[in-house]
């Protein structure tokens, strides 16, 4: 993750197809993150530098000792189909071997508010 102190509020998405649509079709607050129903160990965390810039998301995997980042993807440059392939590859563990340890800060409060989203 490029932003080592950023705090993310993670929401759950029901299918990989819906996640692909969200990642390619919407500009998100910089503190936004997603997980996929049935796959809580993988997180897609906004790692963009600006809401006006490219939609970059780090894919983090929860491990027993913390998180590893397995990939960084610029979803705003992809089609829904390409994004779906990337998501499915991540869930299949295709990127896990190249992972590196990262610090992930999550805000699990349902009333999350920070300077990035307020």
PyMOL commands that set and color helices and strands:
alter all, ss='L'
color gray80, all
select helices_A, chain A and resi 16-25+75-77+80-91+96-98
alter helices_A, ss='H'
color red, helices_A
select strands_A, chain A and resi 7-13+32-36+39-46+56-63+66-74+100-102+105-106
alter strands_A, ss='S'
color yellow, strands_A
deselect
rebuild
show_as cartoon
